[in-house]
Amino acid sequence: MSNNKFKILIVEDEANILSFIKANLEISDYQVICAETCALGMMMYASYHPDLIVLDLGLPDRDGLSLIQDVREADTVPIIVLSARSGEMDKVEALDLGANDYITKPFGTEELMARIRAVLRSHRYSEKNEGNHIGKFQFQDLMIDYDKRQVLVDGNEIDLTQTEYNILTFLSIHAGKVLTYAAIIQAVWGYSDYGSVKKLQVNMKNIRKKMGVTPGEKRYIVNELGVGYRMLAEDEE
């Protein structure tokens, strides 16, 4: 196998879903490793050091959330949860434990592949720029110049408050990753209080308005309802 391929570990106990994802990933030239249990998933992770983990939560031996916790104690390898659990609290728990994205079953092949590409790219970018916001972020006609602290949409500078700029920057550095309300609030304000989520939502509404985004339009930033926000990355529409 070619060494420059991304290695993806799939931890999934439903054989038909496992083989379906594996086939799609291999067609796209990814190297694929499979595990049907949490214990085997951890063994494969330790042996192969994958570039990304696609993880089901309802595994026969342990809850997939425990695998997220175990992996996060070791490193920051991206994890995409693929689960039939569609409740807001399930998503928030997985994301706050360290998952990068959460896709609910049933899912579309194109969506899964786009999210995988986005999370892999986001991880490389954030590893390089975490705590060192230099250079530029570009997505469609949005450009953030970290050095000049400028935000441009279609070449026109957008006048953001300091808080609005900090929110947008945090989302852009983790583009492709779902960030929970709590994670954004902690990064921007450093504390959480009773009105924090409302405060964040008001700021987000102002950011979108200044960027010329109409309510409900999924441009630049997607609201994962009841969970948080995600800055779109390349290959996503």
C-alpha positions in Angstrom: 0.0 0.0 0.0 1.1 3.5 -0.8 2.5 5.3 2.3 1.0 8.7 1.3 -2.6 7.5 1.6 -4.7 8.6 4.5 -5.4 5.7 6.9 -8.9 5.6 8.1 -10.1 3.4 11.0 -13.8 2.4 10.9 -15.3 1.1 14.2 -18.7 -0.2 13.3 -20.5 -3.5 14.2 -23.1 -3.5 11.4 -21.5 -5.5 8.6 -23.5 -4.0 5.7 -22.7 -0.4 6.8 -19.0 -1.3 7.5 -18.5 -2.8 4.0 -20.4 0.1 2.4 -18.2 2.7 4.0 -15.0 0.7 3.4 -15.8 0.3 -0.4 -16.5 4.0 -0.8 -13.3 5.0 1.0 -11.2 2.6 -1.0 -12.6 3.9 -4.3 -11.5 7.3 -3.1 -8.0 5.9 -2.5 -8.0 5.9 1.3 -6.3 3.0 3.2 -9.0 1.4 5.4 -8.7 -0.5 8.7 -11.8 -2.0 10.3 -13.0 -3.0 13.8 -16.3 -4.3 15.0 -15.9 -3.6 18.7 -14.5 -0.9 21.0 -11.7 -3.1 22.3 -10.6 -4.0 18.8 -10.9 -0.4 17.7 -8.5 0.7 20.4 -6.1 -2.1 19.4 -6.2 -1.0 15.8 -5.8 2.6 16.8 -2.7 1.9 18.9 -1.2 -0.4 16.1 -1.9 1.6 13.0 -2.1 5.3 14.2 -4.9 6.2 11.7 -5.3 9.7 10.3 -9.0 9.7 11.1 -11.5 7.4 13.0 -15.1 6.9 11.8 -16.9 5.7 14.9 -20.3 4.1 15.7 -21.5 4.6 19.3 -23.7 1.5 19.7 -21.0 -1.1 19.8 -21.5 -4.6 21.3 -18.8 -4.4 24.1 -18.7 -0.8 25.2 -20.2 2.6 24.3 -18.3 4.3 21.5 -18.1 7.4 23.7 -15.5 5.6 25.9 -13.3 5.2 22.8 -13.5 8.9 22.2 -12.3 9.5 25.8 -9.5 6.9 25.6 -8.2 8.3 22.2 -8.4 12.0 23.5 -6.2 11.1 26.4 -3.5 10.1 23.8 -3.8 12.5 20.9 -6.0 14.7 18.6 -6.6 12.3 15.7 -9.9 13.5 14.1 -13.0 11.4 15.0 -16.3 11.5 13.1 -19.2 9.9 14.9 -21.7 8.0 12.7 -24.7 7.1 14.9 -28.4 6.3 14.9 -28.6 8.4 18.1 -30.1 11.7 16.8 -30.8 13.6 20.1 -29.2 16.9 20.8 -27.7 15.8 24.1 -26.1 12.7 22.4 -24.4 15.0 19.8 -23.3 17.6 22.4 -21.8 14.9 24.7 -19.8 13.3 21.8 -18.6 16.6 20.6 -17.7 17.9 24.0 -15.7 14.7 24.7 -13.7 15.5 21.6 -15.4 14.2 18.4 -14.8 16.5 15.4 -18.1 15.8 13.7 -21.4 13.9 14.2 -23.4 12.4 11.3 -26.8 10.8 12.0 -27.7 7.5 10.4 -29.1 7.0 7.7 -26.6 9.2 5.9 -25.7 10.1 2.3 -22.4 8.9 0.7 -21.5 12.3 -0.7 -22.1 14.0 2.7 -19.9 11.5 4.5 -17.1 11.8 2.0 -17.3 15.6 2.1 -17.2 15.7 5.9 -14.2 13.3 5.9 -12.3 15.6 3.5 -13.3 18.7 5.5 -12.2 17.2 8.9 -8.9 15.9 7.5 -8.1 19.3 6.0 -9.3 21.1 9.1 -7.1 19.0 11.3 -4.0 19.6 9.3 -4.8 23.3 9.2 -5.5 23.7 12.9 -2.5 21.7 13.9 -0.4 24.1 11.9 -2.1 27.3 13.2 -3.5 26.5 16.7 -2.4 29.3 19.0 -0.5 30.9 16.1 -3.2 32.6 13.9 -1.1 33.7 11.0 -1.7 33.9 7.3 -5.2 33.8 5.7 -8.3 31.7 5.7 -10.2 31.5 2.4 -13.6 29.9 1.7 -15.6 30.9 -1.4 -15.7 34.7 -1.3 -14.9 34.9 2.4 -11.3 35.8 3.4 -10.0 36.3 6.9 -6.5 37.9 7.1 -5.3 37.0 10.6 -2.2 39.3 10.4 -4.3 42.4 9.6 -7.3 41.2 11.6 -9.4 41.9 8.5 -12.5 40.1 7.2 -13.5 40.5 3.6 -16.6 39.2 1.8 -16.4 39.5 -2.0 -13.4 41.9 -1.6 -15.3 44.2 0.7 -14.1 44.7 4.3 -16.7 43.8 7.0 -16.7 45.9 10.2 -16.9 43.4 13.1 -16.6 44.0 16.8 -13.7 42.4 18.7 -16.1 39.7 20.0 -17.6 39.0 16.6 -14.1 38.7 15.0 -13.0 36.3 17.8 -16.0 34.1 17.2 -15.4 34.0 13.4 -11.7 33.4 13.8 -12.3 30.5 16.2 -14.8 28.9 13.8 -12.4 29.4 10.8 -9.4 27.8 12.5 -11.6 24.7 13.1 -13.4 24.9 9.7 -15.2 21.6 9.0 -15.5 20.8 12.7 -18.7 21.1 14.7 -18.0 23.3 17.7 -20.5 23.1 20.6 -21.9 26.3 22.1 -19.9 25.6 25.3 -16.6 25.2 23.4 -17.1 28.5 21.5 -18.2 30.4 24.7 -15.2 29.1 26.6 -12.8 30.1 23.8 -14.3 33.6 23.3 -15.3 34.7 26.8 -13.4 32.3 28.9 -16.3 31.6 31.2 -20.0 30.5 30.9 -22.9 32.2 32.6 -26.7 31.9 32.4 -27.1 34.1 29.3 -24.0 32.8 27.4 -25.8 30.9 24.6 -28.2 33.7 24.0 -25.2 36.1 23.9 -23.4 33.9 21.4 -26.6 33.6 19.2 -27.0 37.4 19.1 -23.4 37.9 18.1 -23.8 35.2 15.4 -26.9 36.9 14.1 -24.9 40.2 13.8 -22.0 38.4 12.1 -24.3 36.9 9.5 -26.1 40.1 8.8 -22.8 42.0 8.3 -21.7 39.2 5.9 -24.9 39.6 3.9 -26.3 36.2 4.8 -30.1 35.9 5.0 -31.7 34.1 7.9 -31.8 30.3 7.3 -29.2 30.5 4.5 -26.4 28.0 4.9 -23.5 30.1 3.7 -20.1 30.1 5.4 -21.5 28.9 8.8 -24.0 26.2 9.5 -26.1 26.1 12.7 -26.3 22.6 14.1 -29.5 23.2 16.0 -29.3 22.8 19.7 -25.7 21.8 19.4 -23.4 24.5 18.0 -21.9 25.9 14.8 -19.7 24.7 12.0 -17.7 26.8 9.6 -18.0 25.2 6.2 -14.8 24.0 4.5 -13.9 23.3 0.9 -15.9 20.6 -0.9 -19.0 21.4 1.1 -21.9 23.4 -0.1 
